Amino acid sequence: MSALAERTARALRSSHNWVQLAKFGVVGGSGYAFNLAVYALLLGMGSYVAAVISFARSEAWNYWWNRHWTFVAQKGSVALQGFRFYVVSFVAFGVNQLWLTVFLDWLHWGKLVAEAAAIVLVTPLNFLGNKLWSFRR
């Protein structure tokens, strides 16, 4: 078994990682609801503008809760972790926008359904980026 496979197997057996994933899910779920509520309120500004603003607001919420609850044992520099968190968030947002384009322009889904699906699809990327990079000390 390769070193990476062994490390992955150890990580999957660790209950601590599963607890963090559950907490990340709770924080993400609340951020998800907040994101969609802001998005729905701002749809009059256009789908993409509403997505940018709702993303920025929900990411501030998510950062605070993930720093103070999900990854509390990994607290380090506020500035460094905040910078990393937003780098991961912007990458995830870019992927979100790609999915939003697919769902809105190619598949002609409804705006709220398209945004909801896009958020769900970028969640694994967001969790891994934050766990493995943003909140490392």
FENLIN-V636600 format. One record per helix or strand. SS is the DSSP state (2 for helix, 1 for strand). FROM is the first residue (numbers start at 1). LEN is the number of residues. If there is no record, write none. Layout:
ss:from:len
SS:FROM:LEN
SS:FROM:LEN
This chain:
ss:from:len
2:3:11
2:15:27
2:43:3
2:47:24
2:72:3
2:78:29
2:111:24
